[in-house]
Amino acid sequence: MVIDLKSVKINGRTINSIKKGLLSEKIATKFIVEAVGENVEDDKFYSAEGFLKALNNIGEKMNVVILKNVGTKIVEAAKWPSGIDSLDSAMQSISVAYKMNHQPNDSEIIGDYIFNKVSERECTITATNPYPCDFDEGIVYGVARTVEKNVFVEHMEGSCRKKGDSKCVYRIRKV
């Protein structure tokens, strides 16, 4: 699936998660303004292309560790569903939150985060969205840590959007 972000919007609250993930709000604001073209207000919607550009710039100009850290802060910054009380519900909430923060919120247009339970201690998330896989790994880890402090997240070998594939798969395990 090729995702065309030209018609996709994302709320400012999600974009501003960059400020939580970088140590310097001044540097974060610079990345946001360069990519989006303006200061971002939490309750307005902006081009998802701009957010993707900001994330890619962070990954290229800083490093993937910083990009993962930005991802871990999404759960603190973006709109998020309530009632999360287990690793399974936390991982399932990623798809719901993704759709809550994008317009349109159709998986056929914006991609998704698909949950698969492997066992009582393990599950996977398949990400089919256009965002960098290091950022997504951070999201998965950050959300998992809201309910499970001893958790391990890894990008599984095989399909990877960095290599031009349509998805990345993340394994989440309680340790």
N, C-alpha and C positions, 0 to 999 in steps of 0.2 A: 504494500500500500504506500503510495506516495502522498505525503501530506502537504497541501498547499496552504500556507499560513496567511495568505493575503487577506482573507475574509475572517480570520480568527482574531478575537480580542481576549485579553487577559486582564484581570483586575489589578489595580495599582498596588494593593496590599501584597499580592504575590510578587510583583516586580520588586517592591521595597524589601523583600526578604534578603535581597543582596546586601542591604545595609546591615542586617543582623549577622550575615555570614562573613563579612570582611571586617577586619579589625579597625579600619578607618572609614568613618561615614563619609569623609571628604572624597576618598578614592572611590567608594561605592557610588556616590552621587555622580561622580565623573563618568563612570562606566554606564550608568543609567541614562544620563543626559546625552552622552555620545550616541547611544544606541536607539533611544526612544525619541530623542529630540527635545525633551522638556523635562522639568521636574515632575514627578509622578505623585498624584494624590491617591490615597488608599481606596476611596470609594468610586473612582472613575475607571473606565475600561480603556485599554491601549492596545496597540498592535502587538500580537504575539511574536511577530517577526522581530520587533525591537528587543523583546525580552530574550529571544533566542540569540540575537546578535550580541547582547550584553553578556550572556553566559559563555558564548564561544570566545568572546574577547577576554574574559576572565581566565578561561582555560588556557588560552594561547599566551597571554601577557603575564599571567601570574603562574598558576600551576593547577594540576588536577586535584591536589589536596584541598586547595582553597575552594575549588568548584564543588567538591564533595561537601565541604563545610557549609557552603551556601545551601545545598540541598537539605542538610540536616535541620536547617532553620525554617524550612517551608512550613512544617507543622505548627510552629510558633506564630508565623506571620499570616498565612493564608486562611481563608474561611475553611472550617473543618467540621465534619459531622460530630455529633455527640454520641455518647453511649459506647465508647471504646473501652473494653475491659479485658481483652485477651489479645494474644499475638494474632490470632486469626482475624478478629474484628478490626484490629489495627491495620493489618495488611489489606483487608477488603475496603477499608475507609479511604485508601489512597485513590482508588478509581472514583469514588463518590466525590471526594474533595477536588480532584482534577476537574471533574465536570462542573462542580459548583463555582470554580474560579475562571472558567472559560466560556466564551460565547462564540459560536454555538457550542452546545455541550454534547454533540453527537459523536460517538466513538468512530463512526465511519469517516468523519471529517477531521477530528483532532487526535485520533489514536486512543490508547487506553493503557491501563495497568491491570493485568489479568492475574487473579489469585488462583493458586492451585495448592491444595493441602496434600502434602506427601505423607506425613505421619504426625503424631502428637507433638513432636519436637521440631518438625521441619515443614517448610512450605516454599513455594517459589512465586515470584512476581515476574510476569512477562511484560515488558514495556514496549509498546508499539507507537510511542509518541515521537515528536521530532527533537526532543531536548537531548543534550549530551548525556551519554551513559554514565559518566562520572557524577554528574549532577543527580541523576536518577538513583544511583547507588547511595548517595547521601540522603535523599528523600527516604528511601526504604529503611536505611539504618536509623535515621532520626525518628521516624514513626515507630519502628520496632522498639526503640529505647523508651518510648513513652509508657510502655506496659511491661517490658522485659529488659532488665538491666544487663543480664548476661546473655547477649545475643551476638551471633556472628553473621555477617552479610558478605557474600562474595558474588562477583560477576562470573557467571559460569562460562566455561569455554564453549566455543561454537559460534553461533550467530551473534553478531555485534554490529551496531549501527555505525561504529567508527570504521568498519570495513565495508560499509555500504549495504549491510543487511537491513531488513525491515524491523528487527527487534533485538532486544537484549533480554537475557533471563538472569534473574538474581535468586540465589539460594539463601534462605533465611533459616538459621538453626539456633535453637536454645542450647546454650552450653552450660 
